[in-house]
């Protein structure tokens, strides 16, 4: 299949979706009917064609239209943190046509006008994202401490046009990460982000909830005022199971609300969410979750061995919170990328330490070692036990829904 056909197919679809969404109020979007939803099954591309991996720092062909890189931050944060991460992005952008959107949530006019009611930054940033999603066909949103470790990738490699939401799984547990995700400028995605942000107003009073990352798993639920005021709303599970298995949502929420007192008991909810999702990672028209170690981002410390190791498959690293690179730091860089030397067709300006770029086989060995370590996390057994909860042994499967736990009209 030629690139011309591939480009035309998706560009035509995106033009139609842009026209359909032109009058949408981003502040208070309404849930569309299946017939009008740009992600309805009848409009999902029938076949996935992998985007070729970038070679020799070549141009990134804009197959999926305009792509923005969105980073929200608190005033003053860039002064004390993130110089390494942002320098890597600025170097990378010299070789692409992507646009970096840096938003100071305390001073940006759009954000202060539309999002002033949000108190917790981790939810405020999602409201900020909503104000900018319409400026691109796709947006990759991320924490400010996420940077480019290997510029020989295009963002398009991680886009799947059959879904409007793309997440990845963290390596050391089953948690679906909130640090980096990709969203399409569609009604479905905007509704999802809006509800995720709005959970700031309905957070249950837990000793530990992991803020927007916890909400990503368990945030929505049955859309009633009673449920909203008591436990908040639901997000990933509700998006997947709201119609076909709502009781799965309720079981995990009960574990979250009644069991969570620290990070270990929080992991029990994460495990519950993962069990309910099962082995599946792809829900057409809704979302895709990359397996650990295979998404666009991973935590850099997972392969930290005398400098963080990476391979050609790696693209972004999370947890870069420093202003400089020192001889004793764990960075893969020996010095910060030089933006003046970066560009298309060259790796000039990128300064990796000797021995930090390894083969894919060597990296797999390090990942397997890390996986084994975290499977047997060296903590007290009672801490591990908090996380290892089997939902059906902990909460009732019947009390909320019997004898109507399955509505076959919605299957």
HUTA-V686494 format. One line per field, one symbol per residue. ss: DSSP state (A for helix, B for strand, O for the rest). Layout:
ss: ???
//
This chain:
ss: OOAAAAAAAAAAAAAAAAAAOOOOOOOOOOOOOOOOOOOOAAAOOOOOOOOOOOOOOOOOOOOOOOBBBBBBBOOOAAAAOOAAAAAAAAAAAOOOOOBBBBBBOOOOAAAAAAOOOOOOAAAAAAAAAAAAAAAOOBBBBBOOOBBBOOOOOOAAAAOOOOOOBBBBBOOOOOOBOOOBBBBBOOAAAAAAAAAAAAAAAOOOOOOOOOAAAAAAAOOOOOOOAAAAAAAOOOOAAAAAAOOOOAAAAAAAAAAAAAAOOOAAAAAAAAAAAAAAAOOOOBBOOOBBBBOOOOOOBBBAAAABOOOBOBOOOOOBBBOOOOOOOOOOOOOOBOOOOOAAAOBOOBOOOOOBOOOOBOOAAAAAAAAAAAAAAAAOOOOOAAAAAAAOOOAAAAOOOOOOOOOOOOOAAAO
//
